[in-house]
Amino acid sequence: MHLGGLRQPMGAVSSISAMTIIEAIVVQAAQNMLDAGVEPPIFLSGNLDGADEHNARLLRKCRGRILLWY
């Protein structure tokens, strides 16, 4: 898309397509884990009940493998 006053275009469809493909791969990986009897380590949205506790458990379990930016 071209915005008035901005030289370069932005909002490329290729970016949207790439994210769709990445999300499909993530969902398939989670399904593969479930099929193998493994619960995928998926963070919950902070808007859901119990999310803080759930996400804290995942952070403790994966400590050293997840870079925290804060």
PDB file of N, CA, C and O in Angstrom:
ATOM      1  N   MET A   1       0.841  -1.163   0.000  1.00  0.00           N
ATOM      2  CA  MET A   1       0.000   0.000   0.000  1.00  0.00           C
ATOM      3  C   MET A   1       0.890   1.231   0.000  1.00  0.00           C
ATOM      4  O   MET A   1       1.965   1.244   0.600  1.00  0.00           O
ATOM      5  N   HIS A   2       0.431   2.236  -0.667  1.00  0.00           N
ATOM      6  CA  HIS A   2       1.147   3.506  -0.710  1.00  0.00           C
ATOM      7  C   HIS A   2       0.381   4.531   0.116  1.00  0.00           C
ATOM      8  O   HIS A   2      -0.826   4.702  -0.056  1.00  0.00           O
ATOM      9  N   LEU A   3       1.082   5.202   1.004  1.00  0.00           N
ATOM     10  CA  LEU A   3       0.492   6.257   1.817  1.00  0.00           C
ATOM     11  C   LEU A   3       0.993   7.604   1.314  1.00  0.00           C
ATOM     12  O   LEU A   3       2.164   7.753   0.965  1.00  0.00           O
ATOM     13  N   GLY A   4       0.108   8.565   1.280  1.00  0.00           N
ATOM     14  CA  GLY A   4       0.500   9.900   0.854  1.00  0.00           C
ATOM     15  C   GLY A   4       1.594  10.449   1.753  1.00  0.00           C
ATOM     16  O   GLY A   4       1.470  10.422   2.977  1.00  0.00           O
ATOM     17  N   GLY A   5       2.659  10.945   1.150  1.00  0.00           N
ATOM     18  CA  GLY A   5       3.760  11.510   1.908  1.00  0.00           C
ATOM     19  C   GLY A   5       4.816  10.503   2.321  1.00  0.00           C
ATOM     20  O   GLY A   5       5.814  10.876   2.938  1.00  0.00           O
ATOM     21  N   LEU A   6       4.617   9.240   1.992  1.00  0.00           N
ATOM     22  CA  LEU A   6       5.588   8.200   2.335  1.00  0.00           C
ATOM     23  C   LEU A   6       6.113   7.593   1.047  1.00  0.00           C
ATOM     24  O   LEU A   6       5.343   7.112   0.215  1.00  0.00           O
ATOM     25  N   ARG A   7       7.441   7.617   0.888  1.00  0.00           N
ATOM     26  CA  ARG A   7       8.052   7.147  -0.357  1.00  0.00           C
ATOM     27  C   ARG A   7       7.895   5.643  -0.573  1.00  0.00           C
ATOM     28  O   ARG A   7       7.548   5.194  -1.666  1.00  0.00           O
ATOM     29  N   GLN A   8       8.155   4.875   0.484  1.00  0.00           N
ATOM     30  CA  GLN A   8       8.137   3.424   0.327  1.00  0.00           C
ATOM     31  C   GLN A   8       6.753   2.845   0.624  1.00  0.00           C
ATOM     32  O   GLN A   8       6.040   3.324   1.506  1.00  0.00           O
ATOM     33  N   PRO A   9       6.388   1.806  -0.131  1.00  0.00           N
ATOM     34  CA  PRO A   9       5.119   1.129   0.169  1.00  0.00           C
ATOM     35  C   PRO A   9       5.257   0.289   1.439  1.00  0.00           C
ATOM     36  O   PRO A   9       6.369  -0.019   1.868  1.00  0.00           O
ATOM     37  N   MET A  10       4.146  -0.069   2.024  1.00  0.00           N
ATOM     38  CA  MET A  10       4.149  -0.900   3.232  1.00  0.00           C
ATOM     39  C   MET A  10       2.915  -1.792   3.257  1.00  0.00           C
ATOM     40  O   MET A  10       2.011  -1.629   2.437  1.00  0.00           O
ATOM     41  N   GLY A  11       2.873  -2.739   4.201  1.00  0.00           N
ATOM     42  CA  GLY A  11       1.716  -3.622   4.323  1.00  0.00           C
ATOM     43  C   GLY A  11       1.665  -4.658   3.223  1.00  0.00           C
ATOM     44  O   GLY A  11       0.601  -4.937   2.671  1.00  0.00           O
ATOM     45  N   ALA A  12       2.813  -5.228   2.904  1.00  0.00           N
ATOM     46  CA  ALA A  12       2.889  -6.172   1.789  1.00  0.00           C
ATOM     47  C   ALA A  12       2.052  -7.424   2.035  1.00  0.00           C
ATOM     48  O   ALA A  12       2.011  -7.958   3.143  1.00  0.00           O
ATOM     49  N   VAL A  13       1.399  -7.868   0.995  1.00  0.00           N
ATOM     50  CA  VAL A  13       0.611  -9.103   1.071  1.00  0.00           C
ATOM     51  C   VAL A  13       1.526 -10.287   1.381  1.00  0.00           C
ATOM     52  O   VAL A  13       1.097 -11.248   2.020  1.00  0.00           O
ATOM     53  N   SER A  14       2.774 -10.228   0.938  1.00  0.00           N
ATOM     54  CA  SER A  14       3.699 -11.331   1.214  1.00  0.00           C
ATOM     55  C   SER A  14       3.907 -11.503   2.717  1.00  0.00           C
ATOM     56  O   SER A  14       4.077 -12.628   3.187  1.00  0.00           O
ATOM     57  N   SER A  15       3.896 -10.409   3.480  1.00  0.00           N
ATOM     58  CA  SER A  15       4.041 -10.505   4.936  1.00  0.00           C
ATOM     59  C   SER A  15       2.840 -11.203   5.554  1.00  0.00           C
ATOM     60  O   SER A  15       2.986 -12.038   6.447  1.00  0.00           O
ATOM     61  N   ILE A  16       1.652 -10.854   5.072  1.00  0.00           N
ATOM     62  CA  ILE A  16       0.430 -11.483   5.575  1.00  0.00           C
ATOM     63  C   ILE A  16       0.441 -12.973   5.227  1.00  0.00           C
ATOM     64  O   ILE A  16       0.088 -13.808   6.060  1.00  0.00           O
ATOM     65  N   SER A  17       0.842 -13.303   4.008  1.00  0.00           N
ATOM     66  CA  SER A  17       0.909 -14.708   3.585  1.00  0.00           C
ATOM     67  C   SER A  17       1.930 -15.479   4.419  1.00  0.00           C
ATOM     68  O   SER A  17       1.679 -16.614   4.823  1.00  0.00           O
ATOM     69  N   ALA A  18       3.079 -14.860   4.672  1.00  0.00           N
ATOM     70  CA  ALA A  18       4.123 -15.532   5.459  1.00  0.00           C
ATOM     71  C   ALA A  18       3.634 -15.825   6.871  1.00  0.00           C
ATOM     72  O   ALA A  18       3.870 -16.918   7.386  1.00  0.00           O
ATOM     73  N   MET A  19       2.957 -14.871   7.508  1.00  0.00           N
ATOM     74  CA  MET A  19       2.452 -15.087   8.859  1.00  0.00           C
ATOM     75  C   MET A  19       1.372 -16.171   8.886  1.00  0.00           C
ATOM     76  O   MET A  19       1.296 -16.950   9.836  1.00  0.00           O
ATOM     77  N   THR A  20       0.548 -16.221   7.859  1.00  0.00           N
ATOM     78  CA  THR A  20      -0.465 -17.273   7.774  1.00  0.00           C
ATOM     79  C   THR A  20       0.200 -18.642   7.694  1.00  0.00           C
ATOM     80  O   THR A  20      -0.233 -19.585   8.355  1.00  0.00           O
ATOM     81  N   ILE A  21       1.241 -18.751   6.892  1.00  0.00           N
ATOM     82  CA  ILE A  21       1.964 -20.023   6.757  1.00  0.00           C
ATOM     83  C   ILE A  21       2.639 -20.392   8.073  1.00  0.00           C
ATOM     84  O   ILE A  21       2.584 -21.547   8.495  1.00  0.00           O
ATOM     85  N   ILE A  22       3.275 -19.417   8.726  1.00  0.00           N
ATOM     86  CA  ILE A  22       3.940 -19.685  10.008  1.00  0.00           C
ATOM     87  C   ILE A  22       2.937 -20.162  11.046  1.00  0.00           C
ATOM     88  O   ILE A  22       3.201 -21.132  11.756  1.00  0.00           O
ATOM     89  N   GLU A  23       1.794 -19.501  11.146  1.00  0.00           N
ATOM     90  CA  GLU A  23       0.774 -19.915  12.107  1.00  0.00           C
ATOM     91  C   GLU A  23       0.258 -21.321  11.804  1.00  0.00           C
ATOM     92  O   GLU A  23      -0.006 -22.091  12.728  1.00  0.00           O
ATOM     93  N   ALA A  24       0.111 -21.664  10.525  1.00  0.00           N
ATOM     94  CA  ALA A  24      -0.327 -23.016  10.151  1.00  0.00           C
ATOM     95  C   ALA A  24       0.710 -24.047  10.590  1.00  0.00           C
ATOM     96  O   ALA A  24       0.349 -25.133  11.043  1.00  0.00           O
ATOM     97  N   ILE A  25       1.986 -23.718  10.461  1.00  0.00           N
ATOM     98  CA  ILE A  25       3.055 -24.637  10.891  1.00  0.00           C
ATOM     99  C   ILE A  25       3.017 -24.815  12.406  1.00  0.00           C
ATOM    100  O   ILE A  25       3.168 -25.932  12.901  1.00  0.00           O
ATOM    101  N   VAL A  26       2.818 -23.727  13.145  1.00  0.00           N
ATOM    102  CA  VAL A  26       2.752 -23.804  14.606  1.00  0.00           C
ATOM    103  C   VAL A  26       1.571 -24.673  15.044  1.00  0.00           C
ATOM    104  O   VAL A  26       1.710 -25.503  15.943  1.00  0.00           O
ATOM    105  N   VAL A  27       0.417 -24.482  14.414  1.00  0.00           N
ATOM    106  CA  VAL A  27      -0.763 -25.276  14.757  1.00  0.00           C
ATOM    107  C   VAL A  27      -0.528 -26.752  14.448  1.00  0.00           C
ATOM    108  O   VAL A  27      -0.902 -27.617  15.239  1.00  0.00           O
ATOM    109  N   GLN A  28       0.089 -27.046  13.304  1.00  0.00           N
ATOM    110  CA  GLN A  28       0.372 -28.443  12.954  1.00  0.00           C
ATOM    111  C   GLN A  28       1.364 -29.064  13.926  1.00  0.00           C
ATOM    112  O   GLN A  28       1.224 -30.229  14.296  1.00  0.00           O
ATOM    113  N   ALA A  29       2.369 -28.293  14.344  1.00  0.00           N
ATOM    114  CA  ALA A  29       3.341 -28.805  15.321  1.00  0.00           C
ATOM    115  C   ALA A  29       2.649 -29.142  16.638  1.00  0.00           C
ATOM    116  O   ALA A  29       2.951 -30.161  17.258  1.00  0.00           O
ATOM    117  N   ALA A  30       1.719 -28.285  17.065  1.00  0.00           N
ATOM    118  CA  ALA A  30       0.964 -28.564  18.291  1.00  0.00           C
ATOM    119  C   ALA A  30       0.131 -29.827  18.133  1.00  0.00           C
ATOM    120  O   ALA A  30       0.049 -30.632  19.061  1.00  0.00           O
ATOM    121  N   GLN A  31      -0.489 -30.013  16.970  1.00  0.00           N
ATOM    122  CA  GLN A  31      -1.277 -31.223  16.729  1.00  0.00           C
ATOM    123  C   GLN A  31      -0.384 -32.453  16.745  1.00  0.00           C
ATOM    124  O   GLN A  31      -0.757 -33.487  17.298  1.00  0.00           O
ATOM    125  N   ASN A  32       0.798 -32.345  16.138  1.00  0.00           N
ATOM    126  CA  ASN A  32       1.744 -33.473  16.144  1.00  0.00           C
ATOM    127  C   ASN A  32       2.145 -33.844  17.565  1.00  0.00           C
ATOM    128  O   ASN A  32       2.259 -35.026  17.891  1.00  0.00           O
ATOM    129  N   MET A  33       2.361 -32.835  18.415  1.00  0.00           N
ATOM    130  CA  MET A  33       2.704 -33.104  19.808  1.00  0.00           C
ATOM    131  C   MET A  33       1.550 -33.798  20.526  1.00  0.00           C
ATOM    132  O   MET A  33       1.763 -34.763  21.260  1.00  0.00           O
ATOM    133  N   LEU A  34       0.326 -33.305  20.315  1.00  0.00           N
ATOM    134  CA  LEU A  34      -0.836 -33.945  20.933  1.00  0.00           C
ATOM    135  C   LEU A  34      -0.984 -35.384  20.472  1.00  0.00           C
ATOM    136  O   LEU A  34      -1.287 -36.269  21.273  1.00  0.00           O
ATOM    137  N   ASP A  35      -0.772 -35.622  19.181  1.00  0.00           N
ATOM    138  CA  ASP A  35      -0.860 -36.981  18.636  1.00  0.00           C
ATOM    139  C   ASP A  35       0.175 -37.906  19.271  1.00  0.00           C
ATOM    140  O   ASP A  35      -0.046 -39.112  19.387  1.00  0.00           O
ATOM    141  N   ALA A  36       1.318 -37.327  19.683  1.00  0.00           N
ATOM    142  CA  ALA A  36       2.386 -38.107  20.316  1.00  0.00           C
ATOM    143  C   ALA A  36       2.203 -38.198  21.830  1.00  0.00           C
ATOM    144  O   ALA A  36       3.039 -38.770  22.529  1.00  0.00           O
ATOM    145  N   GLY A  37       1.101 -37.628  22.333  1.00  0.00           N
ATOM    146  CA  GLY A  37       0.822 -37.698  23.766  1.00  0.00           C
ATOM    147  C   GLY A  37       1.555 -36.653  24.586  1.00  0.00           C
ATOM    148  O   GLY A  37       1.711 -36.811  25.797  1.00  0.00           O
ATOM    149  N   VAL A  38       2.004 -35.594  23.942  1.00  0.00           N
ATOM    150  CA  VAL A  38       2.736 -34.529  24.630  1.00  0.00           C
ATOM    151  C   VAL A  38       1.898 -33.249  24.599  1.00  0.00           C
ATOM    152  O   VAL A  38       1.388 -32.856  23.550  1.00  0.00           O
ATOM    153  N   GLU A  39       1.765 -32.608  25.757  1.00  0.00           N
ATOM    154  CA  GLU A  39       1.024 -31.353  25.793  1.00  0.00           C
ATOM    155  C   GLU A  39       1.918 -30.228  25.280  1.00  0.00           C
ATOM    156  O   GLU A  39       3.000 -30.011  25.827  1.00  0.00           O
ATOM    157  N   PRO A  40       1.494 -29.514  24.249  1.00  0.00           N
ATOM    158  CA  PRO A  40       2.311 -28.423  23.720  1.00  0.00           C
ATOM    159  C   PRO A  40       2.435 -27.280  24.736  1.00  0.00           C
ATOM    160  O   PRO A  40       1.449 -26.913  25.375  1.00  0.00           O
ATOM    161  N   PRO A  41       3.626 -26.725  24.885  1.00  0.00           N
ATOM    162  CA  PRO A  41       3.809 -25.625  25.832  1.00  0.00           C
ATOM    163  C   PRO A  41       3.345 -24.302  25.226  1.00  0.00           C
ATOM    164  O   PRO A  41       4.148 -23.546  24.680  1.00  0.00           O
ATOM    165  N   ILE A  42       2.060 -24.032  25.325  1.00  0.00           N
ATOM    166  CA  ILE A  42       1.469 -22.858  24.694  1.00  0.00           C
ATOM    167  C   ILE A  42       1.058 -21.870  25.775  1.00  0.00           C
ATOM    168  O   ILE A  42       0.324 -22.216  26.700  1.00  0.00           O
ATOM    169  N   PHE A  43       1.541 -20.629  25.649  1.00  0.00           N
ATOM    170  CA  PHE A  43       1.177 -19.584  26.588  1.00  0.00           C
ATOM    171  C   PHE A  43      -0.289 -19.193  26.378  1.00  0.00           C
ATOM    172  O   PHE A  43      -0.801 -19.208  25.259  1.00  0.00           O
ATOM    173  N   LEU A  44      -0.935 -18.847  27.471  1.00  0.00           N
ATOM    174  CA  LEU A  44      -2.324 -18.387  27.421  1.00  0.00           C
ATOM    175  C   LEU A  44      -2.358 -16.866  27.369  1.00  0.00           C
ATOM    176  O   LEU A  44      -1.469 -16.197  27.896  1.00  0.00           O
ATOM    177  N   SER A  45      -3.376 -16.335  26.740  1.00  0.00           N
ATOM    178  CA  SER A  45      -3.598 -14.897  26.729  1.00  0.00           C
ATOM    179  C   SER A  45      -3.799 -14.414  28.153  1.00  0.00           C
ATOM    180  O   SER A  45      -4.476 -15.067  28.947  1.00  0.00           O
ATOM    181  N   GLY A  46      -3.213 -13.272  28.477  1.00  0.00           N
ATOM    182  CA  GLY A  46      -3.374 -12.697  29.803  1.00  0.00           C
ATOM    183  C   GLY A  46      -4.806 -12.348  30.134  1.00  0.00           C
ATOM    184  O   GLY A  46      -5.115 -12.060  31.290  1.00  0.00           O
ATOM    185  N   ASN A  47      -5.695 -12.365  29.142  1.00  0.00           N
ATOM    186  CA  ASN A  47      -7.111 -12.060  29.369  1.00  0.00           C
ATOM    187  C   ASN A  47      -7.890 -13.257  29.895  1.00  0.00           C
ATOM    188  O   ASN A  47      -9.047 -13.110  30.287  1.00  0.00           O
ATOM    189  N   LEU A  48      -7.278 -14.439  29.913  1.00  0.00           N
ATOM    190  CA  LEU A  48      -7.984 -15.642  30.339  1.00  0.00           C
ATOM    191  C   LEU A  48      -7.737 -15.940  31.813  1.00  0.00           C
ATOM    192  O   LEU A  48      -6.654 -15.679  32.338  1.00  0.00           O
ATOM    193  N   ASP A  49      -8.748 -16.487  32.471  1.00  0.00           N
ATOM    194  CA  ASP A  49      -8.603 -16.881  33.873  1.00  0.00           C
ATOM    195  C   ASP A  49      -7.491 -17.921  34.000  1.00  0.00           C
ATOM    196  O   ASP A  49      -7.414 -18.861  33.209  1.00  0.00           O
ATOM    197  N   GLY A  50      -6.645 -17.743  34.990  1.00  0.00           N
ATOM    198  CA  GLY A  50      -5.580 -18.698  35.258  1.00  0.00           C
ATOM    199  C   GLY A  50      -4.359 -18.541  34.373  1.00  0.00           C
ATOM    200  O   GLY A  50      -3.410 -19.317  34.479  1.00  0.00           O
ATOM    201  N   ALA A  51      -4.374 -17.548  33.505  1.00  0.00           N
ATOM    202  CA  ALA A  51      -3.263 -17.383  32.559  1.00  0.00           C
ATOM    203  C   ALA A  51      -1.948 -17.064  33.262  1.00  0.00           C
ATOM    204  O   ALA A  51      -0.901 -17.590  32.884  1.00  0.00           O
ATOM    205  N   ASP A  52      -1.991 -16.215  34.274  1.00  0.00           N
ATOM    206  CA  ASP A  52      -0.749 -15.841  34.950  1.00  0.00           C
ATOM    207  C   ASP A  52      -0.055 -17.061  35.550  1.00  0.00           C
ATOM    208  O   ASP A  52       1.158 -17.220  35.413  1.00  0.00           O
ATOM    209  N   GLU A  53      -0.819 -17.909  36.208  1.00  0.00           N
ATOM    210  CA  GLU A  53      -0.241 -19.104  36.827  1.00  0.00           C
ATOM    211  C   GLU A  53       0.266 -20.073  35.764  1.00  0.00           C
ATOM    212  O   GLU A  53       1.365 -20.616  35.880  1.00  0.00           O
ATOM    213  N   HIS A  54      -0.537 -20.282  34.737  1.00  0.00           N
ATOM    214  CA  HIS A  54      -0.165 -21.197  33.659  1.00  0.00           C
ATOM    215  C   HIS A  54       1.124 -20.733  32.992  1.00  0.00           C
ATOM    216  O   HIS A  54       2.053 -21.519  32.806  1.00  0.00           O
ATOM    217  N   ASN A  55       1.176 -19.456  32.634  1.00  0.00           N
ATOM    218  CA  ASN A  55       2.340 -18.920  31.940  1.00  0.00           C
ATOM    219  C   ASN A  55       3.575 -18.916  32.836  1.00  0.00           C
ATOM    220  O   ASN A  55       4.687 -19.135  32.355  1.00  0.00           O
ATOM    221  N   ALA A  56       3.392 -18.671  34.127  1.00  0.00           N
ATOM    222  CA  ALA A  56       4.519 -18.718  35.064  1.00  0.00           C
ATOM    223  C   ALA A  56       5.088 -20.135  35.137  1.00  0.00           C
ATOM    224  O   ALA A  56       6.305 -20.305  35.208  1.00  0.00           O
ATOM    225  N   ARG A  57       4.224 -21.153  35.120  1.00  0.00           N
ATOM    226  CA  ARG A  57       4.700 -22.549  35.112  1.00  0.00           C
ATOM    227  C   ARG A  57       5.532 -22.826  33.869  1.00  0.00           C
ATOM    228  O   ARG A  57       6.589 -23.453  33.948  1.00  0.00           O
ATOM    229  N   LEU A  58       5.049 -22.353  32.712  1.00  0.00           N
ATOM    230  CA  LEU A  58       5.807 -22.566  31.478  1.00  0.00           C
ATOM    231  C   LEU A  58       7.152 -21.852  31.531  1.00  0.00           C
ATOM    232  O   LEU A  58       8.163 -22.407  31.100  1.00  0.00           O
ATOM    233  N   LEU A  59       7.175 -20.639  32.052  1.00  0.00           N
ATOM    234  CA  LEU A  59       8.436 -19.908  32.155  1.00  0.00           C
ATOM    235  C   LEU A  59       9.423 -20.630  33.068  1.00  0.00           C
ATOM    236  O   LEU A  59      10.612 -20.704  32.758  1.00  0.00           O
ATOM    237  N   ARG A  60       8.940 -21.163  34.192  1.00  0.00           N
ATOM    238  CA  ARG A  60       9.828 -21.915  35.092  1.00  0.00           C
ATOM    239  C   ARG A  60      10.353 -23.167  34.400  1.00  0.00           C
ATOM    240  O   ARG A  60      11.536 -23.493  34.496  1.00  0.00           O
ATOM    241  N   LYS A  61       9.466 -23.860  33.708  1.00  0.00           N
ATOM    242  CA  LYS A  61       9.845 -25.108  33.033  1.00  0.00           C
ATOM    243  C   LYS A  61      10.865 -24.856  31.916  1.00  0.00           C
ATOM    244  O   LYS A  61      11.772 -25.661  31.701  1.00  0.00           O
ATOM    245  N   CYS A  62      10.711 -23.755  31.226  1.00  0.00           N
ATOM    246  CA  CYS A  62      11.557 -23.461  30.064  1.00  0.00           C
ATOM    247  C   CYS A  62      12.652 -22.447  30.374  1.00  0.00           C
ATOM    248  O   CYS A  62      13.267 -21.891  29.465  1.00  0.00           O
ATOM    249  N   ARG A  63      12.891 -22.211  31.653  1.00  0.00           N
ATOM    250  CA  ARG A  63      13.913 -21.235  32.049  1.00  0.00           C
ATOM    251  C   ARG A  63      15.230 -21.553  31.345  1.00  0.00           C
ATOM    252  O   ARG A  63      15.630 -22.714  31.263  1.00  0.00           O
ATOM    253  N   GLY A  64      15.878 -20.553  30.854  1.00  0.00           N
ATOM    254  CA  GLY A  64      17.144 -20.743  30.153  1.00  0.00           C
ATOM    255  C   GLY A  64      16.967 -20.905  28.652  1.00  0.00           C
ATOM    256  O   GLY A  64      17.919 -20.731  27.891  1.00  0.00           O
ATOM    257  N   ARG A  65      15.749 -21.239  28.220  1.00  0.00           N
ATOM    258  CA  ARG A  65      15.487 -21.402  26.785  1.00  0.00           C
ATOM    259  C   ARG A  65      14.656 -20.260  26.226  1.00  0.00           C
ATOM    260  O   ARG A  65      14.505 -20.129  25.011  1.00  0.00           O
ATOM    261  N   ILE A  66      14.105 -19.416  27.135  1.00  0.00           N
ATOM    262  CA  ILE A  66      13.264 -18.305  26.713  1.00  0.00           C
ATOM    263  C   ILE A  66      13.947 -17.017  27.152  1.00  0.00           C
ATOM    264  O   ILE A  66      14.227 -16.829  28.336  1.00  0.00           O
ATOM    265  N   LEU A  67      14.213 -16.141  26.207  1.00  0.00           N
ATOM    266  CA  LEU A  67      14.808 -14.854  26.504  1.00  0.00           C
ATOM    267  C   LEU A  67      13.701 -13.879  26.889  1.00  0.00           C
ATOM    268  O   LEU A  67      12.802 -13.599  26.096  1.00  0.00           O
ATOM    269  N   LEU A  68      13.776 -13.372  28.097  1.00  0.00           N
ATOM    270  CA  LEU A  68      12.797 -12.400  28.567  1.00  0.00           C
ATOM    271  C   LEU A  68      13.328 -11.005  28.294  1.00  0.00           C
ATOM    272  O   LEU A  68      14.485 -10.703  28.585  1.00  0.00           O
ATOM    273  N   TRP A  69      12.489 -10.169  27.742  1.00  0.00           N
ATOM    274  CA  TRP A  69      12.903  -8.822  27.342  1.00  0.00           C
ATOM    275  C   TRP A  69      12.645  -7.786  28.419  1.00  0.00           C
ATOM    276  O   TRP A  69      12.938  -6.607  28.218  1.00  0.00           O
ATOM    277  N   TYR A  70      12.109  -8.192  29.542  1.00  0.00           N
ATOM    278  CA  TYR A  70      11.820  -7.210  30.586  1.00  0.00           C
ATOM    279  C   TYR A  70      12.563  -7.561  31.836  1.00  0.00           C
ATOM    280  O   TYR A  70      12.454  -6.855  32.838  1.00  0.00           O
TER     281      TYR A  70
END
